[in-house]
Amino acid sequence: MSFRPPKGTYDVVAGASQPISDPQIWRSLLGEWEVWAERFGYPLTMTPVFESTELFERGVGGSSEVVTKQMYTFEDKGGRSITLRPEGTAGVVRAFLNAGGQGAWKGAYSGPMFRYERPQKGRYRQFWQVGVEYLDAEAPDADSEVIELGYRYLTAVGVPGLELRLNSLGDSECRPAYLVQLSTYLNDRREKLCEDSVDLIDVNPLRVLDCKVCEPYLTDAPEMTDNLCDACRDHFQSVKTSLEALNIPYVQDPRLVRGLDYYTRTAFEFIGTELDAAQNAVGGGGRYDGLAESIGGRRTPGVGLALGVDRIVIALGSAEAASIDVYIVSESGAGDALLAASVLRQDGLRVDFDTEGRSVKAQFRAATRSGAGTTLVMGGLDKPVDVRTGGSRLTMPLEEVSDWMNATL
């Protein structure tokens, strides 16, 4: 009997044939995320992978498809209703409130999320997100900073065809009148809409704009940005002005509503335009000024983003990332290679070698398979080593290799 990963999941393991399962790409992306999150001043935040079901029902929104169809919910042995987290923001806001947070606060997270969806390329039942939340921050520059972080990271890792889409969803002052206008428009077209969209008209008409099936019938739908109050219009204009000053291009998209109910004012998505059109969003986010209150906390304006690492991996395709810098081929045995590798590793290099004492020929084959940019051939710890890289060969004492490598890499 053999076991396979559950439907809608996959393993990330060395030797896998698919890019989505390549551990080195994942290590590179997750490591780069930590660099950029720290650069923007977002400390690490860790919350449980399961929470009270009510947190998501109240926070994410009872009318959202995430809550109504996709959550992994179960009763634990204490009779409590528990849900595997379908997204990261509600848990981070809860943690901030539980800690008695006051004043502007930043946090960055990374981890698996869970949604019971129909599995397909780019859409999994367990998927990995990285993200940030900026809480107790109401100024539009907070929105711009969060957007910039996502844009700089995605640019740095090389997502092809990257496009930022931007919209404003208004707030409790101007959105109600717009929703009445939108509901009237949708009711006039009920017969053309899919069953799910019809069910949403009286519950959350804004979500109908996100339906790909109904999209052809909504081309002249009223737009939120034409109905913004002065405060929301000024906020949105300030975000756009800041993005232009930061040289971050964007496309204003009046159909962009995002998939969760807690968003207000700024909403944005990052699109990989070279990905399949059905699953081309690699991340997004927005402002959620009422979320903390919806889960029983004090008013805590906030803005955040979440990026789908699975989608980013797919967008990068078969891009290769070397897992090691140096492979040691030892003519004097594995023991010498072990000691030499220890010296180089302590100097910051990524090093591998053969522990099984195979022939020099077999070690060279392993060096080629490793993808290392440099092969170091040693005949003993007391002898100069032969350094082979990029078609050239150098001879030097072992103790000089690290300085030479660090200057070369």
Steps between C-alpha positions, in 0.01 A plus 500: 500500500625849415372843598483815293448861611131584555314638199585865443838481676854415395843429646800732475790256494843471342499302177144595401442541127258795516614859569218545754669232715858631466623569856775734389259736325286502816798564725611786277154662490435467873848624585460800271166578661659521845763738361243738353259483796785588737619775267158666527489460878252211540597262786414130483148413619382142560141396573332155526403317181158441655270749671146529630258462208319814612813709445483435126121514480501847657831622358508368144124542452211257509405568137846431359555179309794427727265469800197350327679234293872468558591484870638185663290498818479231768404451862790428733489263797382782722198565282640825357452590133847540350603605149832464320591856405387588145691830508746678730363845578222416749738298719766774500244767595370273777854452632561876496181563698573217746844648567343835587666669206492878488632732233641422156604134478655287226523124455611259228391137474565192291321168504241258362133589450214258431192521275283221367506591131492311173872425451663631185829655398559801722209416734564253779329390820816568697686803370778719634471872557739770613359832607511808718251697709537868594257572788381817668612682187239707317706722271509418126880482514461176699310355202774616265775349713328161514446503124862600443626211712302250292611658175870515592501139620322364192733702276807376687407133464426550130126445451457553122237737367432650843204740507346687794123554489341755730151601610313667787202329664385802696397482866193496723417856399485463122474128430137444616355736236719338235383152601137607453589627153691181419219275631249676275732452203549130577130433558428638153731225366407210729406271212851525353688438825614166640318349798776590747498865391121522526524372859752775579301796370314553826785380724816657357455636146861617487609137482310453171759722330758232579312226310684392183187330363292818520775738395380537136162630623645760736704717265295813572451440874520813719845556645586562864760762411223716346315491832775564755452754777753781521706327772528174304571683176781697664641184659502317166657792317774523764582129456524540123715812532741318734527200268583730211768671712642155581508413127261209553274463195138402558178439309178633654249213489138587596405129508758410765320406823725231654363177645439587866231720651711709739663734247430875499649777289825381337498159331778367279623189321829395348453316171748280316379576149696208353314251721180322397228766507280300737762486776728795433477692829820448701381708794310801618347675794353825617364704788268348763412774750203315651644152544614539862157622607326213319688250719422684823798735529542874504515694177836418343550621143737284303637403163680187383598271218532127439704338224448145378836326492355207303391739224836679506681167454276421202559847354876448520467173308815293477731773628791332673666607822826340605468329835873498579808707419772235517517124449810331642658210312747328734779272376602432862169378639172625641656586837715774349201631301294517821762716674550723196124545461472600866759775454326640191150478652608696806624766261148532352523280193244234400700179461430134423709189449469121474498324838502147352861484382410450133754527221632836385315450169172444685566807714545714188166375367340596832663842478341554158157391624525731800500813283782652706681780323835388641661159541786471748735204449717412797778245545533548877454764767867597485508546122385787277155450349400514135213748457299458181235758406356634177748308286806635683729328755693650789721351769506643852523397868171385650500789749489752211201346323233675706643849449539433129147359469338781698677754280393315187133413574 
